[in-house]
C-alpha cells in the first residue's frame, strides 16, 4: 500500500505524487468518495478517451466486415464465371 502526506493549498488543491499517479494510472479525472472522515480517490477513464476507443473499435469492425463481404462477393463472382 502506498501512502503519502501532501499539503492542501488555500483553494483546497493538492498534488498526488507522481509515483502514486503512475501506480494507479491516474490521468485527468478521479472520483472522490467521502465516508466518515476518510476521502477515497479512484481513477476514472476520461469519457472522451472511452468514446474514442468505441468509435475506433467500431470503425475497425466495420472495415473488417466490409473486407470480408467484399471477399465473399468476389468469391461468388469467380464461381459464377
N, C-alpha and C positions, 0 to 999 in steps of 0.2 A: 504494500500500500504506500503510495506517495503522499507526502504531506508537506505543506509549506505555510509559512506565515507571511502575509503580504499586507501592505498598507492600503488604506482606503482614503482617497483624496476628498476634498471638500464637496465634490459633486457626486460622491458615492461610487466612484470608479476604482477598480483595482486591476492589476495586471496578473494574469495567470502565467506562471513561469513557463518558459518555452518547453522545458523537459516534459511538463505535465500536458501541455497542449499537444505535443507530438505523440506522447503516450496514448492519449485519448482521441487523437486525430480531430482536434477541435480546429475548425476553420473560421467561420464568421458568426455562427449562431449557436447559442446554448439555451437550454431550457432551465429555468430556475424554479426549484420547489422549496417551500418552507414547511418544516414540520417541527412544531415546538420552537426550540431555539436553534435549530440546525438548518443550514442552507445547503441544498444539493444542486450542483450544476451537471447537466447531461448534454453531451454534444448532439446537435441536430444538423442533419444534412441540409444544405442550402436548397430551398424549394426550386430555384431556377436550375440548379445542377440536376435535381431529380427529374424535372421536366425534360431537360436536355438529354438525359440518359434514355427516357422513354421515347422521345422523338427520334433519337439516333437509332435505338433498337428497332423501332417501328419502321424507319426508313430502310434499315438493313434487311429486315424481314421482308418488306415489300419488294426490294430489289432482288433478293434471293428467290422469292416466289415468281417474279417476272422472268428471271433467267430460267427457272425450272419449267414454267409454262411454255416459254419460247423453245426450249429443247424438246419438249413433248410435241409441240406443233411441228417442229422441223422433222422429228422422227416420223410423225404421221404423214407428212408430205412426201418423205422419202419412200415410205411403204406404198403410197398411192401411185407413185411414179413408175 
